[in-house]
């Protein structure tokens, strides 16, 4: 069984500021931490305004189930109006190699 990576790229809808999207993080965190098989999420933006929402799941089944639950969630309802729908590209893939470095807090 391989860890499943969900990579979603998108741009913001016209007139939406990055701060508005970042303000949805608490709702997204609350949703994701309740999903079976959720491991990790990061959200980032490049210099061209492209956003990258990366979610690690225990396996493909967890990713699929989590995605279906997301579409019915309040987190989805808050997030989707902020995103330019045609710009969304979603990919699912199995991790072929993984490494996690645990660092001691300074």
Secondary structure as GFF3:
##gff-version 3
##sequence-region A 1 106
A	DSSP	beta_strand	4	10	.	.	.	ID=ss1
A	DSSP	alpha_helix	18	22	.	.	.	ID=ss2
A	DSSP	alpha_helix	25	32	.	.	.	ID=ss3
A	DSSP	beta_strand	38	45	.	.	.	ID=ss4
A	DSSP	beta_strand	51	57	.	.	.	ID=ss5
A	DSSP	alpha_helix	60	71	.	.	.	ID=ss6
A	DSSP	alpha_helix	74	80	.	.	.	ID=ss7
A	DSSP	three_ten_helix	85	87	.	.	.	ID=ss8
A	DSSP	beta_strand	89	94	.	.	.	ID=ss9
###
